[in-house]
Amino acid sequence: MGLAGTAVFMDGSSLFFNPGSVAFSNENSINVAVTPISGNTLFIDSTTGQGFRSNSPIGTPFSAYGLFQLKDHAKLKLGIAAYTPFGSTVSYEDNWIGRFALTKLQLKAIFIQPTFSYRIADVIGIGGGLVISTGDVVLEKDIPVQFSNGDFASASLSGSALGFGYNLGIHYDLTKKLSVGLNFRSKIEMSVDDGNAIFDVPESLDPNFPDGTFSGALPLPQVLTFGVCYKANDQLTFVLDVNRVGWKAYDTLAFDYALNTSSLEDTKSPRMYESTFAFRGGGSYDFNNGLSLRAGGGFGFSPVQNGYITPETPDNDRWYGTAGIGYVFGDHFSIDATFYYTQMTRTGHNRETGLSGTFETKAIAGGIGLIYKW
């Protein structure tokens, strides 16, 4: 439904969308889902007109939700969630023109969220969860130094990251047909300590680029969402979410090396992201035979300013579309399938690296989810 769901309880996925909506559950459930996504970019250099393509692998975002209620406490619901709201791998073909800025970036961030939800009145539910974010990051790029065979030297930074945050929400049924929700997911600072910095350079330059450790941090933004749900009847539901995403927290990408030389200094690369709005909406129609059809879409403003466009995030304002189908088997089991598509074009430059041109990006995803209720 366009990736919207802040004001409606449908299943355990509300642990992510709005912990306050979970209070309106009346059964236990377990959800598991995976959404393979294929996204690649064509870069056209503004000076030479040459084209270079990314060769990023298929990403596999996943989610798992467990939702439980206690027999003696009907108003209290407990849940545990594991999901991947951020993270992907971006890699480019060998010897592409931007290789000194980036050849590969891989980010894995898994959020683990124990959650409570409580129905403080017949029409009001509140909830919250601690978010523990764990993951890994790998960044690779070439160095403008050549071996005798003409190959360029390279740098590889890798490390494990850890961060903490929270997810809070409230759900309010204004009428039997109209409900609203408010959700706040906090910023999480993914900190890397004692990461590995490895440099592949000509032997004569080994003292200039010593292997060692580094530290750094990557902020994952806070998100404030207001949602509305309208149930036209028992079968037809419409949803709308408005997000305010705090990307302004990502102003610098910095690396602090344990060993510094005249050739290897600590770096601070400006990103200067802006906080943005996103709009998501869609609808669902439930047939009497257990079949559900869903569709939606959305629009999001890009946080990336001109002058700070990078190969890892050649982002732009974007539209996207979604579709889905679900089927309920008996009283306990259901299955869902989803589809997502977006494309965008961004022309601009980067003040730091001098890379200038047009990025054309397309992404398509199909997902499958299973739910068991009892």
TANORFEN-V922487 format. One record per residue. RES is the residue in three letters. D_CENTER is the distance of its C-alpha to the mean C-alpha in Angstrom with 1 decimal. Layout:
res=RES d_center=D_CENTER
res=RES d_center=D_CENTER
This chain:
res=MET d_center=17.3
res=GLY d_center=14.9
res=LEU d_center=12.0
res=ALA d_center=14.5
res=GLY d_center=16.1
res=THR d_center=16.8
res=ALA d_center=20.6
res=VAL d_center=21.3
res=PHE d_center=21.7
res=MET d_center=21.4
res=ASP d_center=20.6
res=GLY d_center=18.8
res=SER d_center=15.3
res=SER d_center=16.6
res=LEU d_center=16.0
res=PHE d_center=12.4
res=PHE d_center=13.4
res=ASN d_center=16.6
res=PRO d_center=18.6
res=GLY d_center=21.6
res=SER d_center=21.7
res=VAL d_center=22.0
res=ALA d_center=25.6
res=PHE d_center=26.7
res=SER d_center=26.2
res=ASN d_center=29.6
res=GLU d_center=28.9
res=ASN d_center=27.1
res=SER d_center=24.3
res=ILE d_center=22.1
res=ASN d_center=19.1
res=VAL d_center=17.5
res=ALA d_center=15.3
res=VAL d_center=13.7
res=THR d_center=12.3
res=PRO d_center=13.3
res=ILE d_center=12.0
res=SER d_center=14.3
res=GLY d_center=13.7
res=ASN d_center=16.3
res=THR d_center=17.8
res=LEU d_center=21.5
res=PHE d_center=22.7
res=ILE d_center=26.2
res=ASP d_center=28.0
res=SER d_center=29.8
res=THR d_center=32.9
res=THR d_center=33.6
res=GLY d_center=31.9
res=GLN d_center=30.7
res=GLY d_center=27.6
res=PHE d_center=25.2
res=ARG d_center=22.5
res=SER d_center=19.4
res=ASN d_center=19.7
res=SER d_center=16.2
res=PRO d_center=16.2
res=ILE d_center=14.7
res=GLY d_center=11.3
res=THR d_center=11.5
res=PRO d_center=8.6
res=PHE d_center=10.9
res=SER d_center=12.0
res=ALA d_center=15.4
res=TYR d_center=17.2
res=GLY d_center=20.7
res=LEU d_center=22.6
res=PHE d_center=26.2
res=GLN d_center=29.1
res=LEU d_center=32.2
res=LYS d_center=35.6
res=ASP d_center=37.3
res=HIS d_center=34.5
res=ALA d_center=33.5
res=LYS d_center=31.6
res=LEU d_center=29.4
res=LYS d_center=26.4
res=LEU d_center=24.5
res=GLY d_center=21.2
res=ILE d_center=19.0
res=ALA d_center=15.4
res=ALA d_center=13.2
res=TYR d_center=9.6
res=THR d_center=6.5
res=PRO d_center=3.5
res=PHE d_center=2.7
res=GLY d_center=5.6
res=SER d_center=8.1
res=THR d_center=11.8
res=VAL d_center=13.6
res=SER d_center=17.4
res=TYR d_center=20.5
res=GLU d_center=24.0
res=ASP d_center=26.7
res=ASN d_center=28.6
res=TRP d_center=26.4
res=ILE d_center=27.4
res=GLY d_center=24.4
res=ARG d_center=24.7
res=PHE d_center=25.8
res=ALA d_center=22.5
res=LEU d_center=20.2
res=THR d_center=20.8
res=LYS d_center=17.7
res=LEU d_center=14.5
res=GLN d_center=12.8
res=LEU d_center=10.1
res=LYS d_center=9.7
res=ALA d_center=8.5
res=ILE d_center=10.0
res=PHE d_center=10.6
res=ILE d_center=14.2
res=GLN d_center=15.5
res=PRO d_center=19.2
res=THR d_center=20.0
res=PHE d_center=23.2
res=SER d_center=24.1
res=TYR d_center=27.5
res=ARG d_center=29.4
res=ILE d_center=31.6
res=ALA d_center=33.3
res=ASP d_center=33.6
res=VAL d_center=31.2
res=ILE d_center=28.9
res=GLY d_center=26.3
res=ILE d_center=24.5
res=GLY d_center=22.0
res=GLY d_center=20.0
res=GLY d_center=18.3
res=LEU d_center=17.9
res=VAL d_center=14.5
res=ILE d_center=15.1
res=SER d_center=12.3
res=THR d_center=13.7
res=GLY d_center=12.8
res=ASP d_center=14.2
res=VAL d_center=14.2
res=VAL d_center=16.6
res=LEU d_center=17.8
res=GLU d_center=20.8
res=LYS d_center=23.0
res=ASP d_center=26.7
res=ILE d_center=29.4
res=PRO d_center=32.2
res=VAL d_center=34.8
res=GLN d_center=36.4
res=PHE d_center=38.1
res=SER d_center=41.6
res=ASN d_center=40.2
res=GLY d_center=38.1
res=ASP d_center=34.7
res=PHE d_center=32.5
res=ALA d_center=31.6
res=SER d_center=28.1
res=ALA d_center=25.9
res=SER d_center=23.3
res=LEU d_center=21.4
res=SER d_center=19.7
res=GLY d_center=19.2
res=SER d_center=17.7
res=ALA d_center=15.6
res=LEU d_center=15.9
res=GLY d_center=15.0
res=PHE d_center=15.9
res=GLY d_center=15.1
res=TYR d_center=15.9
res=ASN d_center=15.1
res=LEU d_center=18.1
res=GLY d_center=19.3
res=ILE d_center=22.5
res=HIS d_center=23.7
res=TYR d_center=27.0
res=ASP d_center=29.0
res=LEU d_center=31.1
res=THR d_center=33.1
res=LYS d_center=33.2
res=LYS d_center=31.2
res=LEU d_center=29.1
res=SER d_center=26.4
res=VAL d_center=24.0
res=GLY d_center=21.2
res=LEU d_center=19.6
res=ASN d_center=16.5
res=PHE d_center=15.5
res=ARG d_center=12.6
res=SER d_center=13.8
res=LYS d_center=12.8
res=ILE d_center=12.5
res=GLU d_center=14.3
res=MET d_center=13.5
res=SER d_center=17.1
res=VAL d_center=18.6
res=ASP d_center=22.3
res=ASP d_center=24.8
res=GLY d_center=22.6
res=ASN d_center=24.6
res=ALA d_center=25.7
res=ILE d_center=27.7
res=PHE d_center=29.6
res=ASP d_center=31.5
res=VAL d_center=34.3
res=PRO d_center=38.0
res=GLU d_center=40.1
res=SER d_center=41.9
res=LEU d_center=38.7
res=ASP d_center=37.6
res=PRO d_center=38.8
res=ASN d_center=36.8
res=PHE d_center=33.5
res=PRO d_center=33.8
res=ASP d_center=31.2
res=GLY d_center=30.0
res=THR d_center=27.2
res=PHE d_center=24.8
res=SER d_center=22.6
res=GLY d_center=19.7
res=ALA d_center=16.7
res=LEU d_center=13.2
res=PRO d_center=12.2
res=LEU d_center=8.9
res=PRO d_center=10.0
res=GLN d_center=11.9
res=VAL d_center=11.5
res=LEU d_center=14.9
res=THR d_center=15.3
res=PHE d_center=18.7
res=GLY d_center=19.2
res=VAL d_center=22.4
res=CYS d_center=23.6
res=TYR d_center=27.0
res=LYS d_center=28.7
res=ALA d_center=31.4
res=ASN d_center=33.1
res=ASP d_center=32.5
res=GLN d_center=30.9
res=LEU d_center=28.9
res=THR d_center=25.9
res=PHE d_center=24.0
res=VAL d_center=20.9
res=LEU d_center=19.4
res=ASP d_center=16.6
res=VAL d_center=16.6
res=ASN d_center=13.7
res=ARG d_center=14.6
res=VAL d_center=11.8
res=GLY d_center=13.4
res=TRP d_center=12.3
res=LYS d_center=16.0
res=ALA d_center=15.5
res=TYR d_center=14.5
res=ASP d_center=18.0
res=THR d_center=18.9
res=LEU d_center=17.9
res=ALA d_center=20.9
res=PHE d_center=22.4
res=ASP d_center=25.5
res=TYR d_center=27.7
res=ALA d_center=30.2
res=LEU d_center=32.8
res=ASN d_center=33.4
res=THR d_center=35.9
res=SER d_center=37.0
res=SER d_center=34.6
res=LEU d_center=31.7
res=GLU d_center=30.8
res=ASP d_center=27.8
res=THR d_center=25.4
res=LYS d_center=23.6
res=SER d_center=21.8
res=PRO d_center=21.1
res=ARG d_center=17.8
res=MET d_center=18.9
res=TYR d_center=15.8
res=GLU d_center=16.7
res=SER d_center=15.4
res=THR d_center=14.9
res=PHE d_center=15.3
res=ALA d_center=13.7
res=PHE d_center=15.8
res=ARG d_center=15.2
res=GLY d_center=18.1
res=GLY d_center=19.9
res=GLY d_center=22.6
res=SER d_center=23.9
res=TYR d_center=27.4
res=ASP d_center=28.8
res=PHE d_center=32.0
res=ASN d_center=34.7
res=ASN d_center=34.5
res=GLY d_center=31.1
res=LEU d_center=29.2
res=SER d_center=26.3
res=LEU d_center=25.0
res=ARG d_center=21.9
res=ALA d_center=20.7
res=GLY d_center=18.7
res=GLY d_center=16.8
res=GLY d_center=15.4
res=PHE d_center=15.5
res=GLY d_center=13.4
res=PHE d_center=15.1
res=SER d_center=14.0
res=PRO d_center=14.0
res=VAL d_center=15.6
res=GLN d_center=19.4
res=ASN d_center=22.0
res=GLY d_center=23.5
res=TYR d_center=20.2
res=ILE d_center=18.6
res=THR d_center=17.5
res=PRO d_center=17.1
res=GLU d_center=13.8
res=THR d_center=12.3
res=PRO d_center=15.1
res=ASP d_center=13.4
res=ASN d_center=15.6
res=ASP d_center=16.1
res=ARG d_center=15.1
res=TRP d_center=16.3
res=TYR d_center=14.9
res=GLY d_center=16.7
res=THR d_center=16.3
res=ALA d_center=19.1
res=GLY d_center=19.8
res=ILE d_center=22.8
res=GLY d_center=23.7
res=TYR d_center=27.0
res=VAL d_center=28.6
res=PHE d_center=31.1
res=GLY d_center=33.6
res=ASP d_center=32.9
res=HIS d_center=30.2
res=PHE d_center=28.0
res=SER d_center=25.7
res=ILE d_center=23.4
res=ASP d_center=20.7
res=ALA d_center=19.6
res=THR d_center=17.0
res=PHE d_center=16.6
res=TYR d_center=14.2
res=TYR d_center=15.3
res=THR d_center=14.7
res=GLN d_center=16.6
res=MET d_center=17.3
res=THR d_center=19.9
res=ARG d_center=19.9
res=THR d_center=23.2
res=GLY d_center=23.7
res=HIS d_center=24.3
res=ASN d_center=23.5
res=ARG d_center=26.2
res=GLU d_center=25.8
res=THR d_center=25.8
res=GLY d_center=27.7
res=LEU d_center=25.5
res=SER d_center=26.1
res=GLY d_center=25.5
res=THR d_center=23.5
res=PHE d_center=20.1
res=GLU d_center=19.9
res=THR d_center=16.6
res=LYS d_center=16.3
res=ALA d_center=13.7
res=ILE d_center=14.8
res=ALA d_center=13.6
res=GLY d_center=15.9
res=GLY d_center=15.3
res=ILE d_center=17.9
res=GLY d_center=18.1
res=LEU d_center=21.2
res=ILE d_center=22.4
res=TYR d_center=25.6
res=LYS d_center=27.3
res=TRP d_center=30.6
